[in-house]
Amino acid sequence: MKFRPKKILKWTGYTFLGLFLFLIALTWIIPFFFSDTIKSLIDKELQKQVNADVHFKANDFSLSFLRSFPNLSVGQENLSITGKGEFQGDTLMAFQSFRASVNVWSFLWGSEPQVTGIYLKKPRIFVKVKANGKANYDIMIPQIDTIKKEEKPTEFQIGIRWWEIQDGYLVYDDKAQKIYTKIDKLNHRGSGNFNQKVFDLTTFTSLDRLNVVTNGASMVENRLFEFDVTMNINNDEKKYTFKKNSIKINDFVFGFDGYVQLLKDSTTKLDVSYKAQENKFKNILSLVPAI
């Protein structure tokens, strides 16, 4: 029998293409035909884990290989969480869109699926602490450990490489400590390989308006902030080195470098220096509160 490598490669290619198209079809078929089942399973699991009302529609759930190929993109639109008991009906969190990038291919090779990226669009977070100290974010139901020592629980690994928050809004209202904070238009993105012991963590954060009130006195009013930070993380030495960094408050920009290290005797070694990058008078004047 004559050996035909080209024909074998051709049919191998067709096989992988067919498998890929089948997986893409599944990501459309599963949410469409099994939306009620998916919602029922999620609701049942949430009732075990969370003492709050979680509102979402199964039709807004999505799976796709196209958005974050070769990873699987898992998405949910228009989800909100409201409290129970003392916080009945109060919204703790809501967002327009949530998406997670999941490496499911590692599962085929004997490893657990990994979450590699998270994206939040228009998250709205309302944190409330009453004068008696009770907080609306304390919603997790205590779990009883029923796993035997010899059993190894199934793990869903976290291998975050990137994350992003677009157009966020945050209110922190603490009646016990008499602190009120509001952040408008929070945008944040970051990247870093947390599976490595030594890696660079790169983040950029911007706030259009930050307001802070303490004991009835306005401490920060309508301030614009930008943080552009690159940090080298050494987990073995517990050393965090600032590399390329700048902070902008209104028009005033300053940078910093140095490092922070956690020592074995539970003390902290700190060597950080700051330097203004733009020291024009108008930049400094932008820090002065308007009268």
ABEGO torsion letter per residue (X at the ends): XBBBAAAAAAAAAAAAAAAAAAAAAAAAAAAAAAAAAAAAAAAAAAAAABBBBBBBBAAABBBBAAAAOABBBBBBBGBBBBBBEAABGBBABBBABBBBBBBAAAAAAGBBBBBABBBBBGBBBBBBBBAAGBBAABABBBBBBABBAABBBBBBBBBBABBBBBGBBBBBBBAAAGBBBBBBGBBBBBBEBAABABBBBBBBBBBABBBBBBGGBBABBGBBBBBBBBBBBBAAAGBBBBBBBBBBBEABBBBBBEBBBBBAAGBBBBBBBBBBABABAAAAAAABBBX
